[in-house]
Amino acid sequence: MVYYSKPRAEFVTGDGPLDDAAITASFKGICEAASGCLLEIAQREVGTIFGDLERGRRYVRLAREAVDAFWRP
């Protein structure tokens, strides 16, 4: 079984700094729901990250850390 997730784009495209706690909580929920399944995460509809590549890198890092911590194959 495959669990497919498309996280809300607002986490990375919203104004202001990233909300690490909200992003981690969202990915935690996704990972826990997907445990026991193959997991595919597709971040779509990212209109802008304000030209800030570090913003995108940080978002991906938070996602990966949550997958490592909370997803069980």
mmCIF file as Biopython writes it, N, C-alpha, C and O atoms, coordinates in Angstrom:
data_model
#
loop_
_atom_site.group_PDB
_atom_site.id
_atom_site.type_symbol
_atom_site.label_atom_id
_atom_site.label_alt_id
_atom_site.label_comp_id
_atom_site.label_asym_id
_atom_site.label_entity_id
_atom_site.label_seq_id
_atom_site.pdbx_PDB_ins_code
_atom_site.Cartn_x
_atom_site.Cartn_y
_atom_site.Cartn_z
_atom_site.occupancy
_atom_site.B_iso_or_equiv
_atom_site.auth_seq_id
_atom_site.auth_asym_id
_atom_site.pdbx_PDB_model_num
ATOM 1   N N  . MET A ? 1  ? 0.843  -1.173 0.000  1.0 0.0 1  A 1 
ATOM 2   C CA . MET A ? 1  ? 0.000  0.000  0.000  1.0 0.0 1  A 1 
ATOM 3   C C  . MET A ? 1  ? 0.895  1.245  0.000  1.0 0.0 1  A 1 
ATOM 4   O O  . MET A ? 1  ? 1.940  1.270  0.650  1.0 0.0 1  A 1 
ATOM 5   N N  . VAL A ? 2  ? 0.477  2.253  -0.723 1.0 0.0 2  A 1 
ATOM 6   C CA . VAL A ? 2  ? 1.218  3.515  -0.807 1.0 0.0 2  A 1 
ATOM 7   C C  . VAL A ? 2  ? 0.386  4.619  -0.173 1.0 0.0 2  A 1 
ATOM 8   O O  . VAL A ? 2  ? -0.806 4.745  -0.452 1.0 0.0 2  A 1 
ATOM 9   N N  . TYR A ? 3  ? 1.012  5.412  0.671  1.0 0.0 3  A 1 
ATOM 10  C CA . TYR A ? 3  ? 0.383  6.585  1.259  1.0 0.0 3  A 1 
ATOM 11  C C  . TYR A ? 3  ? 0.983  7.796  0.555  1.0 0.0 3  A 1 
ATOM 12  O O  . TYR A ? 3  ? 2.190  8.031  0.625  1.0 0.0 3  A 1 
ATOM 13  N N  . TYR A ? 4  ? 0.132  8.563  -0.123 1.0 0.0 4  A 1 
ATOM 14  C CA . TYR A ? 4  ? 0.582  9.726  -0.882 1.0 0.0 4  A 1 
ATOM 15  C C  . TYR A ? 4  ? 0.134  10.980 -0.149 1.0 0.0 4  A 1 
ATOM 16  O O  . TYR A ? 4  ? -1.031 11.104 0.226  1.0 0.0 4  A 1 
ATOM 17  N N  . SER A ? 5  ? 1.044  11.892 0.051  1.0 0.0 5  A 1 
ATOM 18  C CA . SER A ? 5  ? 0.719  13.132 0.748  1.0 0.0 5  A 1 
ATOM 19  C C  . SER A ? 5  ? 1.171  14.340 -0.052 1.0 0.0 5  A 1 
ATOM 20  O O  . SER A ? 5  ? 2.250  14.354 -0.643 1.0 0.0 5  A 1 
ATOM 21  N N  . LYS A ? 6  ? 0.327  15.342 -0.054 1.0 0.0 6  A 1 
ATOM 22  C CA . LYS A ? 6  ? 0.665  16.624 -0.660 1.0 0.0 6  A 1 
ATOM 23  C C  . LYS A ? 6  ? 0.485  17.688 0.436  1.0 0.0 6  A 1 
ATOM 24  O O  . LYS A ? 6  ? -0.613 18.213 0.617  1.0 0.0 6  A 1 
ATOM 25  N N  . PRO A ? 7  ? 1.564  18.000 1.164  1.0 0.0 7  A 1 
ATOM 26  C CA . PRO A ? 7  ? 1.461  18.971 2.259  1.0 0.0 7  A 1 
ATOM 27  C C  . PRO A ? 7  ? 1.012  20.348 1.762  1.0 0.0 7  A 1 
ATOM 28  O O  . PRO A ? 7  ? 1.185  20.700 0.595  1.0 0.0 7  A 1 
ATOM 29  N N  . ARG A ? 8  ? 0.441  21.097 2.672  1.0 0.0 8  A 1 
ATOM 30  C CA . ARG A ? 8  ? -0.015 22.448 2.353  1.0 0.0 8  A 1 
ATOM 31  C C  . ARG A ? 8  ? 1.165  23.323 1.927  1.0 0.0 8  A 1 
ATOM 32  O O  . ARG A ? 8  ? 2.187  23.376 2.610  1.0 0.0 8  A 1 
ATOM 33  N N  . ALA A ? 9  ? 1.015  23.994 0.813  1.0 0.0 9  A 1 
ATOM 34  C CA . ALA A ? 9  ? 2.076  24.861 0.298  1.0 0.0 9  A 1 
ATOM 35  C C  . ALA A ? 9  ? 2.323  26.062 1.207  1.0 0.0 9  A 1 
ATOM 36  O O  . ALA A ? 9  ? 3.425  26.612 1.221  1.0 0.0 9  A 1 
ATOM 37  N N  . GLU A ? 10 ? 1.322  26.468 1.954  1.0 0.0 10 A 1 
ATOM 38  C CA . GLU A ? 10 ? 1.448  27.652 2.805  1.0 0.0 10 A 1 
ATOM 39  C C  . GLU A ? 10 ? 2.571  27.528 3.830  1.0 0.0 10 A 1 
ATOM 40  O O  . GLU A ? 10 ? 3.115  28.534 4.286  1.0 0.0 10 A 1 
ATOM 41  N N  . PHE A ? 11 ? 2.917  26.294 4.189  1.0 0.0 11 A 1 
ATOM 42  C CA . PHE A ? 11 ? 3.999  26.126 5.160  1.0 0.0 11 A 1 
ATOM 43  C C  . PHE A ? 11 ? 5.310  26.699 4.646  1.0 0.0 11 A 1 
ATOM 44  O O  . PHE A ? 11 ? 6.118  27.194 5.432  1.0 0.0 11 A 1 
ATOM 45  N N  . VAL A ? 12 ? 5.530  26.638 3.354  1.0 0.0 12 A 1 
ATOM 46  C CA . VAL A ? 12 ? 6.797  27.114 2.788  1.0 0.0 12 A 1 
ATOM 47  C C  . VAL A ? 12 ? 6.630  28.427 2.028  1.0 0.0 12 A 1 
ATOM 48  O O  . VAL A ? 12 ? 7.601  29.165 1.860  1.0 0.0 12 A 1 
ATOM 49  N N  . THR A ? 13 ? 5.428  28.729 1.570  1.0 0.0 13 A 1 
ATOM 50  C CA . THR A ? 13 ? 5.234  29.933 0.754  1.0 0.0 13 A 1 
ATOM 51  C C  . THR A ? 13 ? 4.645  31.112 1.521  1.0 0.0 13 A 1 
ATOM 52  O O  . THR A ? 13 ? 4.562  32.212 0.976  1.0 0.0 13 A 1 
ATOM 53  N N  . GLY A ? 14 ? 4.235  30.908 2.770  1.0 0.0 14 A 1 
ATOM 54  C CA . GLY A ? 14 ? 3.625  31.998 3.530  1.0 0.0 14 A 1 
ATOM 55  C C  . GLY A ? 14 ? 4.626  33.096 3.854  1.0 0.0 14 A 1 
ATOM 56  O O  . GLY A ? 14 ? 5.835  32.868 3.889  1.0 0.0 14 A 1 
ATOM 57  N N  . ASP A ? 15 ? 4.094  34.294 4.091  1.0 0.0 15 A 1 
ATOM 58  C CA . ASP A ? 15 ? 4.940  35.422 4.491  1.0 0.0 15 A 1 
ATOM 59  C C  . ASP A ? 15 ? 5.584  35.145 5.841  1.0 0.0 15 A 1 
ATOM 60  O O  . ASP A ? 15 ? 5.049  34.397 6.659  1.0 0.0 15 A 1 
ATOM 61  N N  . GLY A ? 16 ? 6.714  35.745 6.055  1.0 0.0 16 A 1 
ATOM 62  C CA . GLY A ? 16 ? 7.382  35.644 7.342  1.0 0.0 16 A 1 
ATOM 63  C C  . GLY A ? 16 ? 8.240  34.402 7.449  1.0 0.0 16 A 1 
ATOM 64  O O  . GLY A ? 16 ? 8.378  33.635 6.495  1.0 0.0 16 A 1 
ATOM 65  N N  . PRO A ? 17 ? 8.813  34.216 8.622  1.0 0.0 17 A 1 
ATOM 66  C CA . PRO A ? 17 ? 9.704  33.072 8.820  1.0 0.0 17 A 1 
ATOM 67  C C  . PRO A ? 17 ? 8.927  31.754 8.820  1.0 0.0 17 A 1 
ATOM 68  O O  . PRO A ? 17 ? 7.721  31.728 9.068  1.0 0.0 17 A 1 
ATOM 69  N N  . LEU A ? 18 ? 9.634  30.677 8.542  1.0 0.0 18 A 1 
ATOM 70  C CA . LEU A ? 18 ? 9.012  29.358 8.612  1.0 0.0 18 A 1 
ATOM 71  C C  . LEU A ? 18 ? 8.620  29.061 10.054 1.0 0.0 18 A 1 
ATOM 72  O O  . LEU A ? 18 ? 9.318  29.445 10.993 1.0 0.0 18 A 1 
ATOM 73  N N  . ASP A ? 19 ? 7.509  28.381 10.214 1.0 0.0 19 A 1 
ATOM 74  C CA . ASP A ? 19 ? 7.046  27.952 11.533 1.0 0.0 19 A 1 
ATOM 75  C C  . ASP A ? 19 ? 7.495  26.507 11.714 1.0 0.0 19 A 1 
ATOM 76  O O  . ASP A ? 19 ? 6.767  25.572 11.380 1.0 0.0 19 A 1 
ATOM 77  N N  . ASP A ? 20 ? 8.697  26.338 12.244 1.0 0.0 20 A 1 
ATOM 78  C CA . ASP A ? 20 ? 9.285  25.005 12.372 1.0 0.0 20 A 1 
ATOM 79  C C  . ASP A ? 20 ? 8.359  24.046 13.113 1.0 0.0 20 A 1 
ATOM 80  O O  . ASP A ? 20 ? 8.198  22.897 12.701 1.0 0.0 20 A 1 
ATOM 81  N N  . ALA A ? 21 ? 7.751  24.510 14.199 1.0 0.0 21 A 1 
ATOM 82  C CA . ALA A ? 21 ? 6.895  23.633 15.007 1.0 0.0 21 A 1 
ATOM 83  C C  . ALA A ? 21 ? 5.676  23.169 14.213 1.0 0.0 21 A 1 
ATOM 84  O O  . ALA A ? 21 ? 5.310  21.996 14.281 1.0 0.0 21 A 1 
ATOM 85  N N  . ALA A ? 22 ? 5.047  24.064 13.465 1.0 0.0 22 A 1 
ATOM 86  C CA . ALA A ? 22 ? 3.877  23.698 12.674 1.0 0.0 22 A 1 
ATOM 87  C C  . ALA A ? 22 ? 4.250  22.751 11.538 1.0 0.0 22 A 1 
ATOM 88  O O  . ALA A ? 22 ? 3.514  21.808 11.246 1.0 0.0 22 A 1 
ATOM 89  N N  . ILE A ? 23 ? 5.375  22.996 10.906 1.0 0.0 23 A 1 
ATOM 90  C CA . ILE A ? 23 ? 5.837  22.133 9.810  1.0 0.0 23 A 1 
ATOM 91  C C  . ILE A ? 23 ? 6.139  20.740 10.353 1.0 0.0 23 A 1 
ATOM 92  O O  . ILE A ? 23 ? 5.714  19.740 9.776  1.0 0.0 23 A 1 
ATOM 93  N N  . THR A ? 24 ? 6.869  20.675 11.456 1.0 0.0 24 A 1 
ATOM 94  C CA . THR A ? 24 ? 7.207  19.382 12.049 1.0 0.0 24 A 1 
ATOM 95  C C  . THR A ? 24 ? 5.948  18.646 12.489 1.0 0.0 24 A 1 
ATOM 96  O O  . THR A ? 24 ? 5.838  17.439 12.272 1.0 0.0 24 A 1 
ATOM 97  N N  . ALA A ? 25 ? 5.004  19.343 13.097 1.0 0.0 25 A 1 
ATOM 98  C CA . ALA A ? 25 ? 3.756  18.706 13.538 1.0 0.0 25 A 1 
ATOM 99  C C  . ALA A ? 25 ? 2.977  18.150 12.350 1.0 0.0 25 A 1 
ATOM 100 O O  . ALA A ? 25 ? 2.416  17.057 12.425 1.0 0.0 25 A 1 
ATOM 101 N N  . SER A ? 26 ? 2.944  18.895 11.267 1.0 0.0 26 A 1 
ATOM 102 C CA . SER A ? 26 ? 2.242  18.429 10.079 1.0 0.0 26 A 1 
ATOM 103 C C  . SER A ? 26 ? 2.887  17.172 9.517  1.0 0.0 26 A 1 
ATOM 104 O O  . SER A ? 26 ? 2.200  16.194 9.223  1.0 0.0 26 A 1 
ATOM 105 N N  . PHE A ? 27 ? 4.201  17.197 9.368  1.0 0.0 27 A 1 
ATOM 106 C CA . PHE A ? 27 ? 4.899  16.024 8.846  1.0 0.0 27 A 1 
ATOM 107 C C  . PHE A ? 27 ? 4.846  14.852 9.822  1.0 0.0 27 A 1 
ATOM 108 O O  . PHE A ? 27 ? 4.828  13.699 9.392  1.0 0.0 27 A 1 
ATOM 109 N N  . LYS A ? 28 ? 4.821  15.118 11.105 1.0 0.0 28 A 1 
ATOM 110 C CA . LYS A ? 28 ? 4.670  14.048 12.089 1.0 0.0 28 A 1 
ATOM 111 C C  . LYS A ? 28 ? 3.342  13.330 11.860 1.0 0.0 28 A 1 
ATOM 112 O O  . LYS A ? 28 ? 3.295  12.100 11.834 1.0 0.0 28 A 1 
ATOM 113 N N  . GLY A ? 29 ? 2.269  14.091 11.695 1.0 0.0 29 A 1 
ATOM 114 C CA . GLY A ? 29 ? 0.957  13.495 11.447 1.0 0.0 29 A 1 
ATOM 115 C C  . GLY A ? 29 ? 0.932  12.675 10.170 1.0 0.0 29 A 1 
ATOM 116 O O  . GLY A ? 29 ? 0.364  11.583 10.136 1.0 0.0 29 A 1 
ATOM 117 N N  . ILE A ? 30 ? 1.543  13.198 9.129  1.0 0.0 30 A 1 
ATOM 118 C CA . ILE A ? 30 ? 1.623  12.470 7.859  1.0 0.0 30 A 1 
ATOM 119 C C  . ILE A ? 30 ? 2.383  11.168 8.054  1.0 0.0 30 A 1 
ATOM 120 O O  . ILE A ? 30 ? 1.934  10.110 7.613  1.0 0.0 30 A 1 
ATOM 121 N N  . CYS A ? 31 ? 3.526  11.243 8.711  1.0 0.0 31 A 1 
ATOM 122 C CA . CYS A ? 31 ? 4.379  10.065 8.890  1.0 0.0 31 A 1 
ATOM 123 C C  . CYS A ? 31 ? 3.709  9.010  9.754  1.0 0.0 31 A 1 
ATOM 124 O O  . CYS A ? 31 ? 3.807  7.819  9.458  1.0 0.0 31 A 1 
ATOM 125 N N  . GLU A ? 32 ? 3.044  9.420  10.796 1.0 0.0 32 A 1 
ATOM 126 C CA . GLU A ? 32 ? 2.362  8.459  11.651 1.0 0.0 32 A 1 
ATOM 127 C C  . GLU A ? 32 ? 1.208  7.791  10.904 1.0 0.0 32 A 1 
ATOM 128 O O  . GLU A ? 32 ? 0.991  6.588  11.045 1.0 0.0 32 A 1 
ATOM 129 N N  . ALA A ? 33 ? 0.473  8.563  10.116 1.0 0.0 33 A 1 
ATOM 130 C CA . ALA A ? 33 ? -0.625 7.993  9.331  1.0 0.0 33 A 1 
ATOM 131 C C  . ALA A ? 33 ? -0.115 7.030  8.269  1.0 0.0 33 A 1 
ATOM 132 O O  . ALA A ? 33 ? -0.796 6.065  7.924  1.0 0.0 33 A 1 
ATOM 133 N N  . ALA A ? 34 ? 1.065  7.285  7.758  1.0 0.0 34 A 1 
ATOM 134 C CA . ALA A ? 34 ? 1.635  6.479  6.675  1.0 0.0 34 A 1 
ATOM 135 C C  . ALA A ? 34 ? 2.450  5.294  7.170  1.0 0.0 34 A 1 
ATOM 136 O O  . ALA A ? 34 ? 2.897  4.480  6.362  1.0 0.0 34 A 1 
ATOM 137 N N  . SER A ? 35 ? 2.652  5.181  8.462  1.0 0.0 35 A 1 
ATOM 138 C CA . SER A ? 35 ? 3.459  4.073  8.972  1.0 0.0 35 A 1 
ATOM 139 C C  . SER A ? 35 ? 2.843  2.748  8.549  1.0 0.0 35 A 1 
ATOM 140 O O  . SER A ? 35 ? 1.631  2.550  8.629  1.0 0.0 35 A 1 
ATOM 141 N N  . GLY A ? 36 ? 3.701  1.852  8.100  1.0 0.0 36 A 1 
ATOM 142 C CA . GLY A ? 36 ? 3.258  0.567  7.589  1.0 0.0 36 A 1 
ATOM 143 C C  . GLY A ? 36 ? 3.006  0.572  6.094  1.0 0.0 36 A 1 
ATOM 144 O O  . GLY A ? 36 ? 2.719  -0.471 5.506  1.0 0.0 36 A 1 
ATOM 145 N N  . CYS A ? 37 ? 3.110  1.725  5.482  1.0 0.0 37 A 1 
ATOM 146 C CA . CYS A ? 37 ? 2.905  1.875  4.037  1.0 0.0 37 A 1 
ATOM 147 C C  . CYS A ? 37 ? 4.176  2.437  3.403  1.0 0.0 37 A 1 
ATOM 148 O O  . CYS A ? 37 ? 5.051  2.958  4.094  1.0 0.0 37 A 1 
ATOM 149 N N  . LEU A ? 38 ? 4.261  2.324  2.103  1.0 0.0 38 A 1 
ATOM 150 C CA . LEU A ? 38 ? 5.259  3.101  1.377  1.0 0.0 38 A 1 
ATOM 151 C C  . LEU A ? 38 ? 4.787  4.544  1.438  1.0 0.0 38 A 1 
ATOM 152 O O  . LEU A ? 38 ? 3.587  4.805  1.365  1.0 0.0 38 A 1 
ATOM 153 N N  . LEU A ? 39 ? 5.694  5.462  1.567  1.0 0.0 39 A 1 
ATOM 154 C CA . LEU A ? 39 ? 5.339  6.869  1.725  1.0 0.0 39 A 1 
ATOM 155 C C  . LEU A ? 39 ? 5.887  7.683  0.570  1.0 0.0 39 A 1 
ATOM 156 O O  . LEU A ? 39 ? 7.068  7.597  0.233  1.0 0.0 39 A 1 
ATOM 157 N N  . GLU A ? 40 ? 5.016  8.470  -0.028 1.0 0.0 40 A 1 
ATOM 158 C CA . GLU A ? 40 ? 5.426  9.410  -1.077 1.0 0.0 40 A 1 
ATOM 159 C C  . GLU A ? 40 ? 4.908  10.784 -0.694 1.0 0.0 40 A 1 
ATOM 160 O O  . GLU A ? 40 ? 3.720  10.964 -0.425 1.0 0.0 40 A 1 
ATOM 161 N N  . ILE A ? 41 ? 5.810  11.746 -0.672 1.0 0.0 41 A 1 
ATOM 162 C CA . ILE A ? 41 ? 5.448  13.125 -0.367 1.0 0.0 41 A 1 
ATOM 163 C C  . ILE A ? 41 ? 5.794  13.969 -1.578 1.0 0.0 41 A 1 
ATOM 164 O O  . ILE A ? 41 ? 6.926  13.947 -2.061 1.0 0.0 41 A 1 
ATOM 165 N N  . ALA A ? 42 ? 4.814  14.710 -2.064 1.0 0.0 42 A 1 
ATOM 166 C CA . ALA A ? 42 ? 5.035  15.586 -3.210 1.0 0.0 42 A 1 
ATOM 167 C C  . ALA A ? 42 ? 4.640  16.999 -2.811 1.0 0.0 42 A 1 
ATOM 168 O O  . ALA A ? 42 ? 3.472  17.270 -2.534 1.0 0.0 42 A 1 
ATOM 169 N N  . GLN A ? 43 ? 5.602  17.883 -2.782 1.0 0.0 43 A 1 
ATOM 170 C CA . GLN A ? 43 ? 5.301  19.277 -2.469 1.0 0.0 43 A 1 
ATOM 171 C C  . GLN A ? 43 ? 4.977  19.980 -3.764 1.0 0.0 43 A 1 
ATOM 172 O O  . GLN A ? 43 ? 5.834  20.122 -4.636 1.0 0.0 43 A 1 
ATOM 173 N N  . ARG A ? 44 ? 3.759  20.414 -3.888 1.0 0.0 44 A 1 
ATOM 174 C CA . ARG A ? 44 ? 3.302  21.038 -5.126 1.0 0.0 44 A 1 
ATOM 175 C C  . ARG A ? 44 ? 2.796  22.433 -4.838 1.0 0.0 44 A 1 
ATOM 176 O O  . ARG A ? 44 ? 2.664  22.849 -3.687 1.0 0.0 44 A 1 
ATOM 177 N N  . GLU A ? 45 ? 2.518  23.140 -5.913 1.0 0.0 45 A 1 
ATOM 178 C CA . GLU A ? 45 ? 1.911  24.465 -5.846 1.0 0.0 45 A 1 
ATOM 179 C C  . GLU A ? 45 ? 2.750  25.461 -5.052 1.0 0.0 45 A 1 
ATOM 180 O O  . GLU A ? 45 ? 2.216  26.345 -4.382 1.0 0.0 45 A 1 
ATOM 181 N N  . VAL A ? 46 ? 4.052  25.308 -5.135 1.0 0.0 46 A 1 
ATOM 182 C CA . VAL A ? 46 ? 4.935  26.252 -4.465 1.0 0.0 46 A 1 
ATOM 183 C C  . VAL A ? 46 ? 5.172  27.414 -5.417 1.0 0.0 46 A 1 
ATOM 184 O O  . VAL A ? 46 ? 6.018  27.343 -6.308 1.0 0.0 46 A 1 
ATOM 185 N N  . GLY A ? 47 ? 4.419  28.477 -5.218 1.0 0.0 47 A 1 
ATOM 186 C CA . GLY A ? 47 ? 4.501  29.618 -6.118 1.0 0.0 47 A 1 
ATOM 187 C C  . GLY A ? 47 ? 5.756  30.435 -5.933 1.0 0.0 47 A 1 
ATOM 188 O O  . GLY A ? 47 ? 6.340  30.922 -6.901 1.0 0.0 47 A 1 
ATOM 189 N N  . THR A ? 48 ? 6.170  30.584 -4.696 1.0 0.0 48 A 1 
ATOM 190 C CA . THR A ? 48 ? 7.365  31.378 -4.436 1.0 0.0 48 A 1 
ATOM 191 C C  . THR A ? 48 ? 7.943  31.021 -3.081 1.0 0.0 48 A 1 
ATOM 192 O O  . THR A ? 48 ? 7.219  30.682 -2.145 1.0 0.0 48 A 1 
ATOM 193 N N  . ILE A ? 49 ? 9.211  31.103 -2.999 1.0 0.0 49 A 1 
ATOM 194 C CA . ILE A ? 49 ? 9.877  31.040 -1.701 1.0 0.0 49 A 1 
ATOM 195 C C  . ILE A ? 49 ? 10.674 32.333 -1.510 1.0 0.0 49 A 1 
ATOM 196 O O  . ILE A ? 49 ? 11.662 32.383 -0.778 1.0 0.0 49 A 1 
ATOM 197 N N  . PHE A ? 50 ? 10.204 33.371 -2.198 1.0 0.0 50 A 1 
ATOM 198 C CA . PHE A ? 50 ? 10.742 34.718 -2.060 1.0 0.0 50 A 1 
ATOM 199 C C  . PHE A ? 50 ? 12.207 34.803 -2.470 1.0 0.0 50 A 1 
ATOM 200 O O  . PHE A ? 50 ? 12.961 35.625 -1.949 1.0 0.0 50 A 1 
ATOM 201 N N  . GLY A ? 51 ? 12.607 33.937 -3.418 1.0 0.0 51 A 1 
ATOM 202 C CA . GLY A ? 51 ? 13.991 33.938 -3.887 1.0 0.0 51 A 1 
ATOM 203 C C  . GLY A ? 51 ? 14.977 33.459 -2.839 1.0 0.0 51 A 1 
ATOM 204 O O  . GLY A ? 51 ? 16.188 33.614 -2.998 1.0 0.0 51 A 1 
ATOM 205 N N  . ASP A ? 52 ? 14.461 32.880 -1.774 1.0 0.0 52 A 1 
ATOM 206 C CA . ASP A ? 52 ? 15.291 32.459 -0.648 1.0 0.0 52 A 1 
ATOM 207 C C  . ASP A ? 52 ? 15.492 30.946 -0.700 1.0 0.0 52 A 1 
ATOM 208 O O  . ASP A ? 52 ? 14.680 30.188 -0.170 1.0 0.0 52 A 1 
ATOM 209 N N  . LEU A ? 53 ? 16.577 30.511 -1.341 1.0 0.0 53 A 1 
ATOM 210 C CA . LEU A ? 53 ? 16.829 29.080 -1.475 1.0 0.0 53 A 1 
ATOM 211 C C  . LEU A ? 53 ? 17.016 28.407 -0.126 1.0 0.0 53 A 1 
ATOM 212 O O  . LEU A ? 53 ? 16.662 27.238 0.030  1.0 0.0 53 A 1 
ATOM 213 N N  . GLU A ? 54 ? 17.556 29.108 0.840  1.0 0.0 54 A 1 
ATOM 214 C CA . GLU A ? 54 ? 17.731 28.524 2.172  1.0 0.0 54 A 1 
ATOM 215 C C  . GLU A ? 54 ? 16.377 28.174 2.800  1.0 0.0 54 A 1 
ATOM 216 O O  . GLU A ? 54 ? 16.275 27.211 3.559  1.0 0.0 54 A 1 
ATOM 217 N N  . ARG A ? 55 ? 15.353 28.946 2.488  1.0 0.0 55 A 1 
ATOM 218 C CA . ARG A ? 55 ? 13.998 28.668 2.975  1.0 0.0 55 A 1 
ATOM 219 C C  . ARG A ? 55 ? 13.552 27.284 2.495  1.0 0.0 55 A 1 
ATOM 220 O O  . ARG A ? 55 ? 13.025 26.490 3.273  1.0 0.0 55 A 1 
ATOM 221 N N  . GLY A ? 56 ? 13.767 27.007 1.220  1.0 0.0 56 A 1 
ATOM 222 C CA . GLY A ? 56 ? 13.416 25.708 0.663  1.0 0.0 56 A 1 
ATOM 223 C C  . GLY A ? 56 ? 14.247 24.596 1.268  1.0 0.0 56 A 1 
ATOM 224 O O  . GLY A ? 56 ? 13.727 23.525 1.582  1.0 0.0 56 A 1 
ATOM 225 N N  . ARG A ? 57 ? 15.521 24.841 1.431  1.0 0.0 57 A 1 
ATOM 226 C CA . ARG A ? 57 ? 16.410 23.832 2.030  1.0 0.0 57 A 1 
ATOM 227 C C  . ARG A ? 57 ? 15.990 23.505 3.465  1.0 0.0 57 A 1 
ATOM 228 O O  . ARG A ? 57 ? 15.976 22.343 3.872  1.0 0.0 57 A 1 
ATOM 229 N N  . ARG A ? 58 ? 15.656 24.530 4.208  1.0 0.0 58 A 1 
ATOM 230 C CA . ARG A ? 58 ? 15.252 24.330 5.608  1.0 0.0 58 A 1 
ATOM 231 C C  . ARG A ? 58 ? 13.948 23.540 5.680  1.0 0.0 58 A 1 
ATOM 232 O O  . ARG A ? 58 ? 13.806 22.652 6.520  1.0 0.0 58 A 1 
ATOM 233 N N  . TYR A ? 59 ? 13.003 23.858 4.807  1.0 0.0 59 A 1 
ATOM 234 C CA . TYR A ? 59 ? 11.731 23.141 4.766  1.0 0.0 59 A 1 
ATOM 235 C C  . TYR A ? 59 ? 11.963 21.660 4.474  1.0 0.0 59 A 1 
ATOM 236 O O  . TYR A ? 59 ? 11.388 20.799 5.139  1.0 0.0 59 A 1 
ATOM 237 N N  . VAL A ? 60 ? 12.795 21.366 3.494  1.0 0.0 60 A 1 
ATOM 238 C CA . VAL A ? 60 ? 13.099 19.974 3.144  1.0 0.0 60 A 1 
ATOM 239 C C  . VAL A ? 60 ? 13.813 19.284 4.307  1.0 0.0 60 A 1 
ATOM 240 O O  . VAL A ? 60 ? 13.540 18.118 4.595  1.0 0.0 60 A 1 
ATOM 241 N N  . ARG A ? 61 ? 14.711 19.983 4.966  1.0 0.0 61 A 1 
ATOM 242 C CA . ARG A ? 61 ? 15.412 19.404 6.113  1.0 0.0 61 A 1 
ATOM 243 C C  . ARG A ? 61 ? 14.429 19.040 7.221  1.0 0.0 61 A 1 
ATOM 244 O O  . ARG A ? 61 ? 14.540 17.968 7.816  1.0 0.0 61 A 1 
ATOM 245 N N  . LEU A ? 62 ? 13.470 19.918 7.504  1.0 0.0 62 A 1 
ATOM 246 C CA . LEU A ? 62 ? 12.460 19.630 8.524  1.0 0.0 62 A 1 
ATOM 247 C C  . LEU A ? 62 ? 11.619 18.413 8.133  1.0 0.0 62 A 1 
ATOM 248 O O  . LEU A ? 62 ? 11.296 17.573 8.972  1.0 0.0 62 A 1 
ATOM 249 N N  . ALA A ? 63 ? 11.271 18.333 6.852  1.0 0.0 63 A 1 
ATOM 250 C CA . ALA A ? 63 ? 10.491 17.189 6.369  1.0 0.0 63 A 1 
ATOM 251 C C  . ALA A ? 63 ? 11.280 15.893 6.531  1.0 0.0 63 A 1 
ATOM 252 O O  . ALA A ? 63 ? 10.743 14.896 7.014  1.0 0.0 63 A 1 
ATOM 253 N N  . ARG A ? 64 ? 12.531 15.903 6.137  1.0 0.0 64 A 1 
ATOM 254 C CA . ARG A ? 64 ? 13.364 14.701 6.240  1.0 0.0 64 A 1 
ATOM 255 C C  . ARG A ? 64 ? 13.556 14.277 7.695  1.0 0.0 64 A 1 
ATOM 256 O O  . ARG A ? 64 ? 13.505 13.089 8.014  1.0 0.0 64 A 1 
ATOM 257 N N  . GLU A ? 65 ? 13.772 15.242 8.563  1.0 0.0 65 A 1 
ATOM 258 C CA . GLU A ? 65 ? 13.938 14.919 9.977  1.0 0.0 65 A 1 
ATOM 259 C C  . GLU A ? 65 ? 12.674 14.271 10.537 1.0 0.0 65 A 1 
ATOM 260 O O  . GLU A ? 65 ? 12.760 13.326 11.322 1.0 0.0 65 A 1 
ATOM 261 N N  . ALA A ? 66 ? 11.505 14.767 10.143 1.0 0.0 66 A 1 
ATOM 262 C CA . ALA A ? 66 ? 10.242 14.185 10.603 1.0 0.0 66 A 1 
ATOM 263 C C  . ALA A ? 66 ? 10.072 12.769 10.066 1.0 0.0 66 A 1 
ATOM 264 O O  . ALA A ? 66 ? 9.642  11.878 10.798 1.0 0.0 66 A 1 
ATOM 265 N N  . VAL A ? 67 ? 10.400 12.558 8.812  1.0 0.0 67 A 1 
ATOM 266 C CA . VAL A ? 67 ? 10.300 11.214 8.237  1.0 0.0 67 A 1 
ATOM 267 C C  . VAL A ? 67 ? 11.222 10.261 9.002  1.0 0.0 67 A 1 
ATOM 268 O O  . VAL A ? 67 ? 10.816 9.156  9.363  1.0 0.0 67 A 1 
ATOM 269 N N  . ASP A ? 68 ? 12.440 10.683 9.244  1.0 0.0 68 A 1 
ATOM 270 C CA . ASP A ? 68 ? 13.393 9.839  9.973  1.0 0.0 68 A 1 
ATOM 271 C C  . ASP A ? 68 ? 12.894 9.519  11.388 1.0 0.0 68 A 1 
ATOM 272 O O  . ASP A ? 68 ? 13.089 8.409  11.882 1.0 0.0 68 A 1 
ATOM 273 N N  . ALA A ? 69 ? 12.263 10.479 12.020 1.0 0.0 69 A 1 
ATOM 274 C CA . ALA A ? 69 ? 11.840 10.317 13.420 1.0 0.0 69 A 1 
ATOM 275 C C  . ALA A ? 69 ? 10.510 9.582  13.574 1.0 0.0 69 A 1 
ATOM 276 O O  . ALA A ? 69 ? 10.332 8.837  14.537 1.0 0.0 69 A 1 
ATOM 277 N N  . PHE A ? 70 ? 9.572  9.777  12.645 1.0 0.0 70 A 1 
ATOM 278 C CA . PHE A ? 70 ? 8.198  9.350  12.900 1.0 0.0 70 A 1 
ATOM 279 C C  . PHE A ? 70 ? 7.623  8.296  11.945 1.0 0.0 70 A 1 
ATOM 280 O O  . PHE A ? 70 ? 6.622  7.660  12.275 1.0 0.0 70 A 1 
ATOM 281 N N  . TRP A ? 71 ? 8.221  8.100  10.793 1.0 0.0 71 A 1 
ATOM 282 C CA . TRP A ? 71 ? 7.667  7.132  9.833  1.0 0.0 71 A 1 
ATOM 283 C C  . TRP A ? 71 ? 8.279  5.775  10.060 1.0 0.0 71 A 1 
ATOM 284 O O  . TRP A ? 71 ? 9.496  5.649  10.201 1.0 0.0 71 A 1 
ATOM 285 N N  . ARG A ? 72 ? 7.448  4.769  10.096 1.0 0.0 72 A 1 
ATOM 286 C CA . ARG A ? 72 ? 7.910  3.392  10.231 1.0 0.0 72 A 1 
ATOM 287 C C  . ARG A ? 72 ? 7.409  2.594  9.037  1.0 0.0 72 A 1 
ATOM 288 O O  . ARG A ? 72 ? 6.201  2.457  8.843  1.0 0.0 72 A 1 
ATOM 289 N N  . PRO A ? 73 ? 8.338  2.063  8.231  1.0 0.0 73 A 1 
ATOM 290 C CA . PRO A ? 73 ? 7.918  1.316  7.018  1.0 0.0 73 A 1 
ATOM 291 C C  . PRO A ? 73 ? 7.107  0.064  7.353  1.0 0.0 73 A 1 
ATOM 292 O O  . PRO A ? 73 ? 6.687  -0.659 6.450  1.0 0.0 73 A 1 
#
